[in-house]
Amino acid sequence: MKVARTVLNGESGSNAADLHTLIIMAIVNKDLIQSYIMTTAKYDFNVYEKRIIYRLVEMAQGELQGIKFADNCQKIEHDLFSCVNITMPIACLLNGEDDKNYARVKEALQSLQRKIFEYEDDEIWQSISIIALPYIRKRSSVLSFQVHPRVWDCILDFSKGFRKYELKAAMSFKSQFSMRFYELLSNQKTPLIYSIEQLKEMFCVADKYERINDFMRKVVEAAKKELDEVSPYTFEYTPLKTGRKITAIKFYPVYQPEHRDSDLEKHDLQKQTALSWSLAPEIRSYLKNSIEFSDKEIKNNLDLFISAQTLLPDFLNELAILKGKSREKKNPKGYIINAIKGKIKDRKKL
């Protein structure tokens, strides 16, 4: 993060009340891992609200990996009641836009304070308020807010799977629908089928676009157009009909390497090569911070974990599932170790 301080709306000395600190923050691109629970949750966040969520995912991932934030402009604090207090520069929510008197950011924080995540599958339903107590320090151009512990848990809950996407690409979209489709399709290898009803509920537009053609034009086609132009992942699609009516859509993910960050692509290739002899940082962090393996326990089972990350697709997802199943076991860590051995054995039979 590069920080530059500039005097705005004032002179100096006696006009201290008119001094603001402007933080100029370029987006440092990286691949984010977002839980599938968040990816498919029902909500209607606008672009600026979504950017707050992206930065929240970025910070949660950083904490999971043990990254220390460089200064007081960006920090995570856990209080005695398990709430998470977040501080971040206002500029990290802007993509080069001017935001006079922080109007856009204030509106996004107020709106997000009133909204909820809603998630439902065959096993659970949950509804969670997103943030509380938003606060802006104008002199330092820094904002803070409180996150409910259940929201934080959802961000780090990979038990239902996850999506990986580029932060810079996600932050650049001008439409929230482009953002949602990018999250759904990023790194997806096989076609996805969603009913029109599912998509409308997921995007919280069930009471809009009564005509299917309007939904296709203003949501699906508009998002596809923006993804085609700038995104590493876009899609083709086929409408599915019941009788003469379109009731679902089959999406075919399309990878666009010309829009992929070349440095991240290179890092991915290097990482794949390194996985044959070292444990990925996110795996080590998850084992240590989420499943509470000690450094010694990780070292004693290192060969097993390296084999698992090499042989098992989405090993992080497998660990998240095993963590949930192990809660009822007398020896949770032993259960996880034996389960991994079994999965590796089954994989080698294929």
Buried (B, 14 or more C-beta within 10 A) or exposed (E): BEBEEEEEEEEEEEEEEEBBBBBBBEBEBBBBBBBBBBBBBBBEBBBBBBBBBBBBBBBBBBBBBEEEBEEEBBBBEEEEEEBBBBBBBBBBBBBEEEBEEBEBBBBBBEBBBEBBBBBEEEEEEBEBBBBEEBEBEBEBBBBBBBBBBBBBBBBBBBBBBBBEBBBBBBBBBEBBBBBBBBBBBBBBEEBBEBBBEBBBBBBBBEEEBEEEEEBBEBBBEBBBEBBBEBBBBBBEBEBBEEEEEBEBBBBBBBBBEEBBBEEBEEEBEEEEEEBEEBBBEBBBBBBBBBBEBEEEBBEEBEEEBBBBBBBBEEBBBBBBBBBEEBEEBEEBBEBBBEBBBEBBEEBEEE
